[in-house]
Amino acid sequence: MDTSELSRSPSGSNAKRHSRNISYSNRTPLTRRTTKGPLDVEDPLGTAPPSEHATPSTAEAASIPIPPTAPTASKPNPLLPSQSHAARPRSRSPLPLSTKDLSFLLRQSNFRRVSQTDIPLPFRSTPAAPGTSLPALLRQGHFYRAALLAVSELVAPSSNLRPKQIFELLYTRLACLTLLDQTPLAGKESLALGDIHSPFYISEENGECILPWELRVLAVRLQGLGAGDARRGVQGYYDLAVYARVQIRKTKEAAVGDMWRERLRDLGIRVGNALIEMPDLEAGRRHFESLVEATTDEEEKVLLKSWLAMLCLRMADIASARAWIGAEQGDDQEADEAADSTTTLSRKGRQKQVLNALLSIAEGSFEAAASQWRILLAEPRYTVLAQQNLAVCLLYTGRIDEVRSRLSSSINQIFLPP
């Protein structure tokens, strides 16, 4: 190559590069188009189009609970329930109740359509008068219509609901779906609440959670089911237990303290139920055994032992079930004497009679179990239970005609009007 060309090449390249930069600087940059991915489409708590009626402020928008999503490695989501509350930033101050925008709970996309074909037959045809109020529907057992009415009041454009009314209607909707055997659907709808432990739900006036306790307890279980993570429900119960213990230490009124202790006891039982529902039967068994050791109330201890006995029967551990029932030789003789007497069995005697009958079924002694269920037929509270289980025992002993007769009479007593 010629030396003159080499000497001219740098200056030539610089000139070209300089002219290229000049031409680029004169161009007008294109505005980046806003795109939405699949998460934005399915997110029920996504950003809604701006409107003059509901436009949250910047501070409030930062406190609105966000449904759990996959956090990035560089910046984890501080509102995820899986993270500890101590790790959450303290800089976020809760907003006053009067300034909290709860419009994200009133979106129609939060609620699913309930098909009548999935509802038990007794709840489909509910002859209630048009215009019946929601409390009246609940008192009469019309849970399907109550669930529909709760949603219609929530999503009505002209409704001006206060936060307390919104939470009451949400609780009614979720509770009715659970009673209608639509728990998976209720779990999906409960996710609209987001993280119930978020600072957004803390009142600045008194520092208390604005969510009703019943809604929080129900949402913990349903959100775990809706997210497909049963452990999340167990963790949520423990978070509520921490909150209850704080309230017990903080209160100075004896009645309020007793109320929070009762709630704490209820949470302990719900943790055991959640473990069984996972299902982790062995963990649930150990948990209930710890509750038996911790309680000092004799009546509650008897109830916990009966639950443990039924759990052991479900686990096919008949020896442990017999031990929890206390069905040793002396107790069996006492139960037989109570059965032979003409007086009504006591509450403890009725519970023990039921457990002994279930134990006989687990051992394959259907004749003995049938005799025990016949005794309970005289107890009004146990009539339906005893009738059904007696029919099962008679079925295994080959008495088909008597089984048909008893089941037919049970159907007439339950479903036909008087």
ABEGO torsion letter per residue (X at the ends): XBAAAAAAAAAAAAAAAAAAAAAAAABBBBBBBBBBBAAAAABAABBBBBBAABBBBAAAAAABBBBBBBBBAABBBAABAABBAAABBAABBBBBAAABBAAAAABAAABBBBBAAABBAAAABBBBBBGBBAAAAAAAGBAAAAAAAAAAAAABAABBBBAAAAAAAAAAAAAAAAAAGAAAAAAAAAAAAEBAABAAABBAAAGBBABBAAAAAAAAAAAAAAAGBAAAAAAAAAAAAAAAAAAAAABABAAAAAAAAAAAAAAAAAAAAAAAAOBBAAAAAAAAAAAAAABABAAAAAAAAAAAAAAAAAAGBAAAAAAAAGBBAAAAAAAAAAAABABBBBAAAAAAAAAAAAAAAAAGBAAAAAAAAAAAAABAAAAAAAAAAAAAAAAAAGBAAAAAAAAAAAAAAAABBX
